[in-house]
Amino acid sequence: MKQRWSVIEEANALACNAFRNGFLEDLHAGKYSQLLEDNTLARITDAEMKKLMVESSKQFAALLTLKEQDPDKYWQFIKFYNQTYCKDWQK
């Protein structure tokens, strides 16, 4: 499959995959609190941030490996994510 996606569309798909249905989604699913409106308060602990970064890095690594090993499958993935989850995002 020939690449027909812009760099931003590729980045959108990668970011969506790395953060969707993972730990960040779990954090987001909690109840709203007025404390979230206070920018002087932390919203995430150091341990949570580390977990989020490690998890998302693993997702990025898996996709970058796929891009190297099976470019056609990688671009099919990018197409799927763009059409399914990122169609209304910045292009």
PDB file of N, CA, C and O in Angstrom:
ATOM      1  N   MET A   1       0.855  -1.185   0.000  1.00  0.00           N
ATOM      2  CA  MET A   1       0.000   0.000   0.000  1.00  0.00           C
ATOM      3  C   MET A   1       0.892   1.236   0.000  1.00  0.00           C
ATOM      4  O   MET A   1       1.797   1.350   0.826  1.00  0.00           O
ATOM      5  N   LYS A   2       0.650   2.123  -0.886  1.00  0.00           N
ATOM      6  CA  LYS A   2       1.425   3.355  -0.980  1.00  0.00           C
ATOM      7  C   LYS A   2       0.941   4.353   0.074  1.00  0.00           C
ATOM      8  O   LYS A   2      -0.257   4.488   0.322  1.00  0.00           O
ATOM      9  N   GLN A   3       1.892   5.039   0.677  1.00  0.00           N
ATOM     10  CA  GLN A   3       1.536   6.045   1.680  1.00  0.00           C
ATOM     11  C   GLN A   3       0.761   7.173   1.012  1.00  0.00           C
ATOM     12  O   GLN A   3       1.228   7.777   0.047  1.00  0.00           O
ATOM     13  N   ARG A   4      -0.425   7.448   1.537  1.00  0.00           N
ATOM     14  CA  ARG A   4      -1.216   8.571   1.043  1.00  0.00           C
ATOM     15  C   ARG A   4      -1.677   9.438   2.205  1.00  0.00           C
ATOM     16  O   ARG A   4      -2.674  10.154   2.106  1.00  0.00           O
ATOM     17  N   TRP A   5      -0.954   9.367   3.285  1.00  0.00           N
ATOM     18  CA  TRP A   5      -1.341  10.090   4.491  1.00  0.00           C
ATOM     19  C   TRP A   5      -0.294  11.143   4.795  1.00  0.00           C
ATOM     20  O   TRP A   5       0.899  10.913   4.599  1.00  0.00           O
ATOM     21  N   SER A   6      -0.732  12.291   5.271  1.00  0.00           N
ATOM     22  CA  SER A   6       0.211  13.347   5.653  1.00  0.00           C
ATOM     23  C   SER A   6       0.916  12.940   6.948  1.00  0.00           C
ATOM     24  O   SER A   6       0.508  11.997   7.627  1.00  0.00           O
ATOM     25  N   VAL A   7       1.970  13.666   7.268  1.00  0.00           N
ATOM     26  CA  VAL A   7       2.703  13.401   8.508  1.00  0.00           C
ATOM     27  C   VAL A   7       1.787  13.594   9.714  1.00  0.00           C
ATOM     28  O   VAL A   7       1.853  12.817  10.666  1.00  0.00           O
ATOM     29  N   ILE A   8       0.945  14.604   9.686  1.00  0.00           N
ATOM     30  CA  ILE A   8       0.043  14.841  10.826  1.00  0.00           C
ATOM     31  C   ILE A   8      -0.989  13.714  10.933  1.00  0.00           C
ATOM     32  O   ILE A   8      -1.351  13.321  12.042  1.00  0.00           O
ATOM     33  N   GLU A   9      -1.461  13.193   9.815  1.00  0.00           N
ATOM     34  CA  GLU A   9      -2.408  12.081   9.873  1.00  0.00           C
ATOM     35  C   GLU A   9      -1.737  10.818  10.410  1.00  0.00           C
ATOM     36  O   GLU A   9      -2.345  10.053  11.158  1.00  0.00           O
ATOM     37  N   GLU A  10      -0.494  10.609  10.027  1.00  0.00           N
ATOM     38  CA  GLU A  10       0.260   9.471  10.567  1.00  0.00           C
ATOM     39  C   GLU A  10       0.449   9.647  12.070  1.00  0.00           C
ATOM     40  O   GLU A  10       0.250   8.707  12.840  1.00  0.00           O
ATOM     41  N   ALA A  11       0.834  10.855  12.486  1.00  0.00           N
ATOM     42  CA  ALA A  11       1.033  11.134  13.914  1.00  0.00           C
ATOM     43  C   ALA A  11      -0.271  10.982  14.694  1.00  0.00           C
ATOM     44  O   ALA A  11      -0.267  10.459  15.809  1.00  0.00           O
ATOM     45  N   ASN A  12      -1.383  11.433  14.120  1.00  0.00           N
ATOM     46  CA  ASN A  12      -2.688  11.282  14.777  1.00  0.00           C
ATOM     47  C   ASN A  12      -2.986   9.815  15.051  1.00  0.00           C
ATOM     48  O   ASN A  12      -3.405   9.457  16.152  1.00  0.00           O
ATOM     49  N   ALA A  13      -2.771   8.970  14.050  1.00  0.00           N
ATOM     50  CA  ALA A  13      -3.055   7.541  14.207  1.00  0.00           C
ATOM     51  C   ALA A  13      -2.145   6.918  15.261  1.00  0.00           C
ATOM     52  O   ALA A  13      -2.598   6.116  16.078  1.00  0.00           O
ATOM     53  N   LEU A  14      -0.867   7.281  15.246  1.00  0.00           N
ATOM     54  CA  LEU A  14       0.070   6.741  16.227  1.00  0.00           C
ATOM     55  C   LEU A  14      -0.312   7.163  17.642  1.00  0.00           C
ATOM     56  O   LEU A  14      -0.339   6.339  18.557  1.00  0.00           O
ATOM     57  N   ALA A  15      -0.606   8.444  17.817  1.00  0.00           N
ATOM     58  CA  ALA A  15      -0.964   8.952  19.149  1.00  0.00           C
ATOM     59  C   ALA A  15      -2.277   8.343  19.628  1.00  0.00           C
ATOM     60  O   ALA A  15      -2.399   7.954  20.789  1.00  0.00           O
ATOM     61  N   CYS A  16      -3.247   8.261  18.742  1.00  0.00           N
ATOM     62  CA  CYS A  16      -4.534   7.674  19.112  1.00  0.00           C
ATOM     63  C   CYS A  16      -4.356   6.238  19.586  1.00  0.00           C
ATOM     64  O   CYS A  16      -4.927   5.835  20.600  1.00  0.00           O
ATOM     65  N   ASN A  17      -3.559   5.465  18.845  1.00  0.00           N
ATOM     66  CA  ASN A  17      -3.327   4.081  19.236  1.00  0.00           C
ATOM     67  C   ASN A  17      -2.584   3.989  20.554  1.00  0.00           C
ATOM     68  O   ASN A  17      -2.886   3.121  21.373  1.00  0.00           O
ATOM     69  N   ALA A  18      -1.627   4.861  20.771  1.00  0.00           N
ATOM     70  CA  ALA A  18      -0.812   4.797  21.982  1.00  0.00           C
ATOM     71  C   ALA A  18      -1.600   5.154  23.234  1.00  0.00           C
ATOM     72  O   ALA A  18      -1.304   4.647  24.316  1.00  0.00           O
ATOM     73  N   PHE A  19      -2.589   6.013  23.101  1.00  0.00           N
ATOM     74  CA  PHE A  19      -3.292   6.490  24.281  1.00  0.00           C
ATOM     75  C   PHE A  19      -4.728   5.993  24.418  1.00  0.00           C
ATOM     76  O   PHE A  19      -5.280   6.005  25.518  1.00  0.00           O
ATOM     77  N   ARG A  20      -5.327   5.564  23.340  1.00  0.00           N
ATOM     78  CA  ARG A  20      -6.718   5.110  23.373  1.00  0.00           C
ATOM     79  C   ARG A  20      -6.794   3.717  24.001  1.00  0.00           C
ATOM     80  O   ARG A  20      -5.943   2.864  23.750  1.00  0.00           O
ATOM     81  N   ASN A  21      -7.814   3.505  24.813  1.00  0.00           N
ATOM     82  CA  ASN A  21      -8.067   2.196  25.429  1.00  0.00           C
ATOM     83  C   ASN A  21      -6.909   1.718  26.293  1.00  0.00           C
ATOM     84  O   ASN A  21      -6.696   0.514  26.433  1.00  0.00           O
ATOM     85  N   GLY A  22      -6.174   2.633  26.860  1.00  0.00           N
ATOM     86  CA  GLY A  22      -5.071   2.281  27.738  1.00  0.00           C
ATOM     87  C   GLY A  22      -5.217   2.979  29.075  1.00  0.00           C
ATOM     88  O   GLY A  22      -6.323   3.316  29.497  1.00  0.00           O
ATOM     89  N   PHE A  23      -4.100   3.191  29.730  1.00  0.00           N
ATOM     90  CA  PHE A  23      -4.091   3.783  31.064  1.00  0.00           C
ATOM     91  C   PHE A  23      -4.657   5.207  31.066  1.00  0.00           C
ATOM     92  O   PHE A  23      -5.374   5.584  31.993  1.00  0.00           O
ATOM     93  N   LEU A  24      -4.344   5.990  30.049  1.00  0.00           N
ATOM     94  CA  LEU A  24      -4.880   7.353  29.994  1.00  0.00           C
ATOM     95  C   LEU A  24      -6.407   7.327  29.930  1.00  0.00           C
ATOM     96  O   LEU A  24      -7.077   8.145  30.560  1.00  0.00           O
ATOM     97  N   GLU A  25      -6.939   6.393  29.174  1.00  0.00           N
ATOM     98  CA  GLU A  25      -8.393   6.246  29.086  1.00  0.00           C
ATOM     99  C   GLU A  25      -8.964   5.897  30.462  1.00  0.00           C
ATOM    100  O   GLU A  25     -10.035   6.376  30.834  1.00  0.00           O
ATOM    101  N   ASP A  26      -8.240   5.060  31.216  1.00  0.00           N
ATOM    102  CA  ASP A  26      -8.680   4.715  32.572  1.00  0.00           C
ATOM    103  C   ASP A  26      -8.719   5.956  33.468  1.00  0.00           C
ATOM    104  O   ASP A  26      -9.663   6.143  34.236  1.00  0.00           O
ATOM    105  N   LEU A  27      -7.694   6.797  33.364  1.00  0.00           N
ATOM    106  CA  LEU A  27      -7.670   8.023  34.169  1.00  0.00           C
ATOM    107  C   LEU A  27      -8.811   8.956  33.779  1.00  0.00           C
ATOM    108  O   LEU A  27      -9.443   9.581  34.631  1.00  0.00           O
ATOM    109  N   HIS A  28      -9.056   9.034  32.501  1.00  0.00           N
ATOM    110  CA  HIS A  28     -10.098   9.918  31.979  1.00  0.00           C
ATOM    111  C   HIS A  28     -11.499   9.446  32.386  1.00  0.00           C
ATOM    112  O   HIS A  28     -12.414  10.260  32.504  1.00  0.00           O
ATOM    113  N   ALA A  29     -11.666   8.166  32.596  1.00  0.00           N
ATOM    114  CA  ALA A  29     -12.986   7.589  32.881  1.00  0.00           C
ATOM    115  C   ALA A  29     -13.480   7.877  34.294  1.00  0.00           C
ATOM    116  O   ALA A  29     -14.636   7.591  34.607  1.00  0.00           O
ATOM    117  N   GLY A  30     -12.643   8.429  35.141  1.00  0.00           N
ATOM    118  CA  GLY A  30     -13.065   8.711  36.513  1.00  0.00           C
ATOM    119  C   GLY A  30     -14.088   9.825  36.597  1.00  0.00           C
ATOM    120  O   GLY A  30     -14.425  10.453  35.594  1.00  0.00           O
ATOM    121  N   LYS A  31     -14.574  10.061  37.794  1.00  0.00           N
ATOM    122  CA  LYS A  31     -15.559  11.107  38.021  1.00  0.00           C
ATOM    123  C   LYS A  31     -14.924  12.492  37.937  1.00  0.00           C
ATOM    124  O   LYS A  31     -13.750  12.670  38.261  1.00  0.00           O
ATOM    125  N   TYR A  32     -15.704  13.453  37.506  1.00  0.00           N
ATOM    126  CA  TYR A  32     -15.279  14.846  37.455  1.00  0.00           C
ATOM    127  C   TYR A  32     -15.142  15.391  38.877  1.00  0.00           C
ATOM    128  O   TYR A  32     -15.913  15.038  39.769  1.00  0.00           O
ATOM    129  N   SER A  33     -14.159  16.247  39.068  1.00  0.00           N
ATOM    130  CA  SER A  33     -13.973  16.929  40.342  1.00  0.00           C
ATOM    131  C   SER A  33     -13.664  18.388  40.068  1.00  0.00           C
ATOM    132  O   SER A  33     -12.941  18.701  39.122  1.00  0.00           O
ATOM    133  N   GLN A  34     -14.201  19.282  40.883  1.00  0.00           N
ATOM    134  CA  GLN A  34     -13.904  20.711  40.735  1.00  0.00           C
ATOM    135  C   GLN A  34     -12.418  20.984  40.952  1.00  0.00           C
ATOM    136  O   GLN A  34     -11.901  22.001  40.488  1.00  0.00           O
ATOM    137  N   LEU A  35     -11.735  20.094  41.646  1.00  0.00           N
ATOM    138  CA  LEU A  35     -10.300  20.261  41.855  1.00  0.00           C
ATOM    139  C   LEU A  35      -9.541  20.266  40.526  1.00  0.00           C
ATOM    140  O   LEU A  35      -8.444  20.818  40.440  1.00  0.00           O
ATOM    141  N   LEU A  36     -10.116  19.661  39.502  1.00  0.00           N
ATOM    142  CA  LEU A  36      -9.477  19.639  38.188  1.00  0.00           C
ATOM    143  C   LEU A  36      -9.371  21.032  37.581  1.00  0.00           C
ATOM    144  O   LEU A  36      -8.558  21.263  36.686  1.00  0.00           O
ATOM    145  N   GLU A  37     -10.184  21.951  38.061  1.00  0.00           N
ATOM    146  CA  GLU A  37     -10.170  23.324  37.552  1.00  0.00           C
ATOM    147  C   GLU A  37      -9.022  24.148  38.134  1.00  0.00           C
ATOM    148  O   GLU A  37      -8.713  25.223  37.620  1.00  0.00           O
ATOM    149  N   ASP A  38      -8.398  23.663  39.186  1.00  0.00           N
ATOM    150  CA  ASP A  38      -7.309  24.393  39.854  1.00  0.00           C
ATOM    151  C   ASP A  38      -5.969  23.979  39.249  1.00  0.00           C
ATOM    152  O   ASP A  38      -5.459  22.898  39.542  1.00  0.00           O
ATOM    153  N   ASN A  39      -5.403  24.838  38.408  1.00  0.00           N
ATOM    154  CA  ASN A  39      -4.138  24.536  37.726  1.00  0.00           C
ATOM    155  C   ASN A  39      -2.931  24.457  38.659  1.00  0.00           C
ATOM    156  O   ASN A  39      -1.849  24.050  38.237  1.00  0.00           O
ATOM    157  N   THR A  40      -3.106  24.838  39.908  1.00  0.00           N
ATOM    158  CA  THR A  40      -1.986  24.748  40.851  1.00  0.00           C
ATOM    159  C   THR A  40      -1.883  23.355  41.462  1.00  0.00           C
ATOM    160  O   THR A  40      -0.896  23.049  42.131  1.00  0.00           O
ATOM    161  N   LEU A  41      -2.884  22.507  41.244  1.00  0.00           N
ATOM    162  CA  LEU A  41      -2.894  21.147  41.789  1.00  0.00           C
ATOM    163  C   LEU A  41      -2.490  20.140  40.711  1.00  0.00           C
ATOM    164  O   LEU A  41      -2.837  20.289  39.539  1.00  0.00           O
ATOM    165  N   ALA A  42      -1.766  19.136  41.124  1.00  0.00           N
ATOM    166  CA  ALA A  42      -1.394  18.067  40.197  1.00  0.00           C
ATOM    167  C   ALA A  42      -2.636  17.241  39.864  1.00  0.00           C
ATOM    168  O   ALA A  42      -3.519  17.054  40.702  1.00  0.00           O
ATOM    169  N   ARG A  43      -2.685  16.755  38.631  1.00  0.00           N
ATOM    170  CA  ARG A  43      -3.810  15.936  38.213  1.00  0.00           C
ATOM    171  C   ARG A  43      -3.402  14.484  38.023  1.00  0.00           C
ATOM    172  O   ARG A  43      -4.248  13.609  37.839  1.00  0.00           O
ATOM    173  N   ILE A  44      -2.099  14.235  38.067  1.00  0.00           N
ATOM    174  CA  ILE A  44      -1.578  12.896  37.832  1.00  0.00           C
ATOM    175  C   ILE A  44      -0.322  12.725  38.678  1.00  0.00           C
ATOM    176  O   ILE A  44       0.486  13.647  38.789  1.00  0.00           O
ATOM    177  N   THR A  45      -0.162  11.568  39.265  1.00  0.00           N
ATOM    178  CA  THR A  45       1.008  11.326  40.112  1.00  0.00           C
ATOM    179  C   THR A  45       2.222  10.981  39.255  1.00  0.00           C
ATOM    180  O   THR A  45       2.081  10.689  38.067  1.00  0.00           O
ATOM    181  N   ASP A  46       3.405  11.013  39.847  1.00  0.00           N
ATOM    182  CA  ASP A  46       4.628  10.627  39.132  1.00  0.00           C
ATOM    183  C   ASP A  46       4.545   9.167  38.677  1.00  0.00           C
ATOM    184  O   ASP A  46       4.966   8.835  37.569  1.00  0.00           O
ATOM    185  N   ALA A  47       4.009   8.310  39.525  1.00  0.00           N
ATOM    186  CA  ALA A  47       3.877   6.893  39.173  1.00  0.00           C
ATOM    187  C   ALA A  47       2.913   6.712  38.002  1.00  0.00           C
ATOM    188  O   ALA A  47       3.160   5.898  37.112  1.00  0.00           O
ATOM    189  N   GLU A  48       1.819   7.464  38.002  1.00  0.00           N
ATOM    190  CA  GLU A  48       0.865   7.380  36.894  1.00  0.00           C
ATOM    191  C   GLU A  48       1.482   7.895  35.596  1.00  0.00           C
ATOM    192  O   GLU A  48       1.271   7.317  34.530  1.00  0.00           O
ATOM    193  N   MET A  49       2.244   8.983  35.691  1.00  0.00           N
ATOM    194  CA  MET A  49       2.891   9.540  34.508  1.00  0.00           C
ATOM    195  C   MET A  49       3.894   8.550  33.926  1.00  0.00           C
ATOM    196  O   MET A  49       3.975   8.373  32.710  1.00  0.00           O
ATOM    197  N   LYS A  50       4.652   7.911  34.803  1.00  0.00           N
ATOM    198  CA  LYS A  50       5.616   6.911  34.346  1.00  0.00           C
ATOM    199  C   LYS A  50       4.894   5.760  33.655  1.00  0.00           C
ATOM    200  O   LYS A  50       5.310   5.321  32.583  1.00  0.00           O
ATOM    201  N   LYS A  51       3.819   5.271  34.260  1.00  0.00           N
ATOM    202  CA  LYS A  51       3.047   4.175  33.671  1.00  0.00           C
ATOM    203  C   LYS A  51       2.505   4.578  32.301  1.00  0.00           C
ATOM    204  O   LYS A  51       2.565   3.795  31.353  1.00  0.00           O
ATOM    205  N   LEU A  52       1.988   5.771  32.200  1.00  0.00           N
ATOM    206  CA  LEU A  52       1.457   6.276  30.938  1.00  0.00           C
ATOM    207  C   LEU A  52       2.539   6.345  29.861  1.00  0.00           C
ATOM    208  O   LEU A  52       2.312   5.928  28.726  1.00  0.00           O
ATOM    209  N   MET A  53       3.705   6.866  30.211  1.00  0.00           N
ATOM    210  CA  MET A  53       4.793   7.010  29.241  1.00  0.00           C
ATOM    211  C   MET A  53       5.351   5.651  28.814  1.00  0.00           C
ATOM    212  O   MET A  53       5.622   5.438  27.632  1.00  0.00           O
ATOM    213  N   VAL A  54       5.523   4.740  29.757  1.00  0.00           N
ATOM    214  CA  VAL A  54       6.043   3.406  29.427  1.00  0.00           C
ATOM    215  C   VAL A  54       5.053   2.677  28.516  1.00  0.00           C
ATOM    216  O   VAL A  54       5.446   2.082  27.512  1.00  0.00           O
ATOM    217  N   GLU A  55       3.775   2.726  28.873  1.00  0.00           N
ATOM    218  CA  GLU A  55       2.750   2.052  28.063  1.00  0.00           C
ATOM    219  C   GLU A  55       2.692   2.621  26.650  1.00  0.00           C
ATOM    220  O   GLU A  55       2.649   1.869  25.676  1.00  0.00           O
ATOM    221  N   SER A  56       2.691   3.948  26.536  1.00  0.00           N
ATOM    222  CA  SER A  56       2.592   4.556  25.209  1.00  0.00           C
ATOM    223  C   SER A  56       3.860   4.326  24.390  1.00  0.00           C
ATOM    224  O   SER A  56       3.782   4.148  23.174  1.00  0.00           O
ATOM    225  N   SER A  57       5.013   4.325  25.030  1.00  0.00           N
ATOM    226  CA  SER A  57       6.264   4.044  24.311  1.00  0.00           C
ATOM    227  C   SER A  57       6.263   2.637  23.729  1.00  0.00           C
ATOM    228  O   SER A  57       6.755   2.421  22.621  1.00  0.00           O
ATOM    229  N   LYS A  58       5.715   1.683  24.467  1.00  0.00           N
ATOM    230  CA  LYS A  58       5.616   0.310  23.953  1.00  0.00           C
ATOM    231  C   LYS A  58       4.721   0.257  22.718  1.00  0.00           C
ATOM    232  O   LYS A  58       5.022  -0.452  21.758  1.00  0.00           O
ATOM    233  N   GLN A  59       3.626   1.004  22.747  1.00  0.00           N
ATOM    234  CA  GLN A  59       2.729   1.039  21.593  1.00  0.00           C
ATOM    235  C   GLN A  59       3.427   1.667  20.375  1.00  0.00           C
ATOM    236  O   GLN A  59       3.334   1.152  19.261  1.00  0.00           O
ATOM    237  N   PHE A  60       4.126   2.785  20.609  1.00  0.00           N
ATOM    238  CA  PHE A  60       4.861   3.428  19.510  1.00  0.00           C
ATOM    239  C   PHE A  60       5.925   2.486  18.950  1.00  0.00           C
ATOM    240  O   PHE A  60       6.074   2.372  17.733  1.00  0.00           O
ATOM    241  N   ALA A  61       6.656   1.820  19.819  1.00  0.00           N
ATOM    242  CA  ALA A  61       7.715   0.898  19.393  1.00  0.00           C
ATOM    243  C   ALA A  61       7.150  -0.236  18.542  1.00  0.00           C
ATOM    244  O   ALA A  61       7.741  -0.612  17.530  1.00  0.00           O
ATOM    245  N   ALA A  62       6.018  -0.770  18.951  1.00  0.00           N
ATOM    246  CA  ALA A  62       5.402  -1.855  18.189  1.00  0.00           C
ATOM    247  C   ALA A  62       5.018  -1.387  16.787  1.00  0.00           C
ATOM    248  O   ALA A  62       5.212  -2.112  15.811  1.00  0.00           O
ATOM    249  N   LEU A  63       4.481  -0.187  16.692  1.00  0.00           N
ATOM    250  CA  LEU A  63       4.086   0.311  15.381  1.00  0.00           C
ATOM    251  C   LEU A  63       5.289   0.692  14.520  1.00  0.00           C
ATOM    252  O   LEU A  63       5.270   0.476  13.308  1.00  0.00           O
ATOM    253  N   LEU A  64       6.317   1.245  15.116  1.00  0.00           N
ATOM    254  CA  LEU A  64       7.520   1.568  14.343  1.00  0.00           C
ATOM    255  C   LEU A  64       8.207   0.298  13.849  1.00  0.00           C
ATOM    256  O   LEU A  64       8.783   0.283  12.761  1.00  0.00           O
ATOM    257  N   THR A  65       8.145  -0.756  14.642  1.00  0.00           N
ATOM    258  CA  THR A  65       8.675  -2.050  14.207  1.00  0.00           C
ATOM    259  C   THR A  65       7.853  -2.584  13.037  1.00  0.00           C
ATOM    260  O   THR A  65       8.405  -3.091  12.061  1.00  0.00           O
ATOM    261  N   LEU A  66       6.527  -2.466  13.143  1.00  0.00           N
ATOM    262  CA  LEU A  66       5.658  -2.898  12.051  1.00  0.00           C
ATOM    263  C   LEU A  66       5.962  -2.109  10.776  1.00  0.00           C
ATOM    264  O   LEU A  66       5.990  -2.677   9.684  1.00  0.00           O
ATOM    265  N   LYS A  67       6.188  -0.808  10.916  1.00  0.00           N
ATOM    266  CA  LYS A  67       6.498   0.037   9.751  1.00  0.00           C
ATOM    267  C   LYS A  67       7.750  -0.463   9.037  1.00  0.00           C
ATOM    268  O   LYS A  67       7.820  -0.449   7.808  1.00  0.00           O
ATOM    269  N   GLU A  68       8.724  -0.899   9.807  1.00  0.00           N
ATOM    270  CA  GLU A  68       9.973  -1.411   9.245  1.00  0.00           C
ATOM    271  C   GLU A  68       9.795  -2.797   8.623  1.00  0.00           C
ATOM    272  O   GLU A  68      10.309  -3.069   7.538  1.00  0.00           O
ATOM    273  N   GLN A  69       9.070  -3.661   9.314  1.00  0.00           N
ATOM    274  CA  GLN A  69       8.980  -5.064   8.912  1.00  0.00           C
ATOM    275  C   GLN A  69       7.874  -5.367   7.907  1.00  0.00           C
ATOM    276  O   GLN A  69       8.012  -6.276   7.088  1.00  0.00           O
ATOM    277  N   ASP A  70       6.782  -4.615   7.963  1.00  0.00           N
ATOM    278  CA  ASP A  70       5.656  -4.870   7.068  1.00  0.00           C
ATOM    279  C   ASP A  70       4.969  -3.538   6.733  1.00  0.00           C
ATOM    280  O   ASP A  70       3.893  -3.241   7.253  1.00  0.00           O
ATOM    281  N   PRO A  71       5.596  -2.743   5.864  1.00  0.00           N
ATOM    282  CA  PRO A  71       5.062  -1.405   5.553  1.00  0.00           C
ATOM    283  C   PRO A  71       3.609  -1.413   5.068  1.00  0.00           C
ATOM    284  O   PRO A  71       2.833  -0.529   5.429  1.00  0.00           O
ATOM    285  N   ASP A  72       3.239  -2.396   4.260  1.00  0.00           N
ATOM    286  CA  ASP A  72       1.855  -2.433   3.779  1.00  0.00           C
ATOM    287  C   ASP A  72       0.865  -2.571   4.930  1.00  0.00           C
ATOM    288  O   ASP A  72      -0.142  -1.865   4.978  1.00  0.00           O
ATOM    289  N   LYS A  73       1.149  -3.465   5.841  1.00  0.00           N
ATOM    290  CA  LYS A  73       0.279  -3.654   7.011  1.00  0.00           C
ATOM    291  C   LYS A  73       0.259  -2.395   7.873  1.00  0.00           C
ATOM    292  O   LYS A  73      -0.790  -2.017   8.394  1.00  0.00           O
ATOM    293  N   TYR A  74       1.408  -1.749   8.025  1.00  0.00           N
ATOM    294  CA  TYR A  74       1.500  -0.501   8.804  1.00  0.00           C
ATOM    295  C   TYR A  74       0.591   0.575   8.207  1.00  0.00           C
ATOM    296  O   TYR A  74      -0.183   1.201   8.930  1.00  0.00           O
ATOM    297  N   TRP A  75       0.680   0.793   6.890  1.00  0.00           N
ATOM    298  CA  TRP A  75      -0.123   1.842   6.266  1.00  0.00           C
ATOM    299  C   TRP A  75      -1.604   1.482   6.257  1.00  0.00           C
ATOM    300  O   TRP A  75      -2.452   2.374   6.265  1.00  0.00           O
ATOM    301  N   GLN A  76      -1.926   0.208   6.241  1.00  0.00           N
ATOM    302  CA  GLN A  76      -3.325  -0.187   6.396  1.00  0.00           C
ATOM    303  C   GLN A  76      -3.830   0.187   7.787  1.00  0.00           C
ATOM    304  O   GLN A  76      -4.965   0.635   7.952  1.00  0.00           O
ATOM    305  N   PHE A  77      -2.965  -0.007   8.783  1.00  0.00           N
ATOM    306  CA  PHE A  77      -3.291   0.386  10.156  1.00  0.00           C
ATOM    307  C   PHE A  77      -3.522   1.894  10.243  1.00  0.00           C
ATOM    308  O   PHE A  77      -4.504   2.342  10.836  1.00  0.00           O
ATOM    309  N   ILE A  78      -2.612   2.680   9.647  1.00  0.00           N
ATOM    310  CA  ILE A  78      -2.735   4.142   9.662  1.00  0.00           C
ATOM    311  C   ILE A  78      -4.056   4.550   9.005  1.00  0.00           C
ATOM    312  O   ILE A  78      -4.777   5.404   9.521  1.00  0.00           O
ATOM    313  N   LYS A  79      -4.359   3.942   7.880  1.00  0.00           N
ATOM    314  CA  LYS A  79      -5.617   4.229   7.182  1.00  0.00           C
ATOM    315  C   LYS A  79      -6.816   3.914   8.081  1.00  0.00           C
ATOM    316  O   LYS A  79      -7.724   4.734   8.220  1.00  0.00           O
ATOM    317  N   PHE A  80      -6.816   2.723   8.692  1.00  0.00           N
ATOM    318  CA  PHE A  80      -7.920   2.318   9.565  1.00  0.00           C
ATOM    319  C   PHE A  80      -8.116   3.310  10.714  1.00  0.00           C
ATOM    320  O   PHE A  80      -9.237   3.747  10.974  1.00  0.00           O
ATOM    321  N   TYR A  81      -7.037   3.661  11.392  1.00  0.00           N
ATOM    322  CA  TYR A  81      -7.163   4.571  12.532  1.00  0.00           C
ATOM    323  C   TYR A  81      -7.628   5.955  12.106  1.00  0.00           C
ATOM    324  O   TYR A  81      -8.430   6.583  12.797  1.00  0.00           O
ATOM    325  N   ASN A  82      -7.129   6.430  10.975  1.00  0.00           N
ATOM    326  CA  ASN A  82      -7.564   7.736  10.488  1.00  0.00           C
ATOM    327  C   ASN A  82      -9.033   7.733  10.123  1.00  0.00           C
ATOM    328  O   ASN A  82      -9.753   8.679  10.444  1.00  0.00           O
ATOM    329  N   GLN A  83      -9.480   6.704   9.469  1.00  0.00           N
ATOM    330  CA  GLN A  83     -10.879   6.647   9.040  1.00  0.00           C
ATOM    331  C   GLN A  83     -11.825   6.329  10.193  1.00  0.00           C
ATOM    332  O   GLN A  83     -12.984   6.742  10.177  1.00  0.00           O
ATOM    333  N   THR A  84     -11.338   5.599  11.189  1.00  0.00           N
ATOM    334  CA  THR A  84     -12.199   5.165  12.285  1.00  0.00           C
ATOM    335  C   THR A  84     -12.210   6.130  13.465  1.00  0.00           C
ATOM    336  O   THR A  84     -13.273   6.443  13.999  1.00  0.00           O
ATOM    337  N   TYR A  85     -11.041   6.601  13.872  1.00  0.00           N
ATOM    338  CA  TYR A  85     -10.942   7.389  15.107  1.00  0.00           C
ATOM    339  C   TYR A  85     -10.514   8.847  14.907  1.00  0.00           C
ATOM    340  O   TYR A  85     -10.838   9.697  15.736  1.00  0.00           O
ATOM    341  N   CYS A  86      -9.804   9.144  13.840  1.00  0.00           N
ATOM    342  CA  CYS A  86      -9.171  10.465  13.703  1.00  0.00           C
ATOM    343  C   CYS A  86      -9.749  11.306  12.573  1.00  0.00           C
ATOM    344  O   CYS A  86      -9.175  12.338  12.223  1.00  0.00           O
ATOM    345  N   LYS A  87     -10.863  10.891  11.999  1.00  0.00           N
ATOM    346  CA  LYS A  87     -11.363  11.583  10.814  1.00  0.00           C
ATOM    347  C   LYS A  87     -11.709  13.047  11.057  1.00  0.00           C
ATOM    348  O   LYS A  87     -11.684  13.844  10.120  1.00  0.00           O
ATOM    349  N   ASP A  88     -12.028  13.414  12.286  1.00  0.00           N
ATOM    350  CA  ASP A  88     -12.392  14.801  12.587  1.00  0.00           C
ATOM    351  C   ASP A  88     -11.237  15.570  13.253  1.00  0.00           C
ATOM    352  O   ASP A  88     -11.417  16.698  13.711  1.00  0.00           O
ATOM    353  N   TRP A  89     -10.066  14.951  13.298  1.00  0.00           N
ATOM    354  CA  TRP A  89      -8.906  15.620  13.893  1.00  0.00           C
ATOM    355  C   TRP A  89      -8.259  16.546  12.879  1.00  0.00           C
ATOM    356  O   TRP A  89      -8.577  16.503  11.690  1.00  0.00           O
ATOM    357  N   GLN A  90      -7.342  17.388  13.361  1.00  0.00           N
ATOM    358  CA  GLN A  90      -6.586  18.286  12.496  1.00  0.00           C
ATOM    359  C   GLN A  90      -5.820  17.492  11.443  1.00  0.00           C
ATOM    360  O   GLN A  90      -5.189  16.482  11.756  1.00  0.00           O
ATOM    361  N   LYS A  91      -5.878  17.948  10.209  1.00  0.00           N
ATOM    362  CA  LYS A  91      -5.164  17.284   9.112  1.00  0.00           C
ATOM    363  C   LYS A  91      -4.033  18.143   8.617  1.00  0.00           C
ATOM    364  O   LYS A  91      -3.318  17.751   7.695  1.00  0.00           O
TER     365      LYS A  91
END
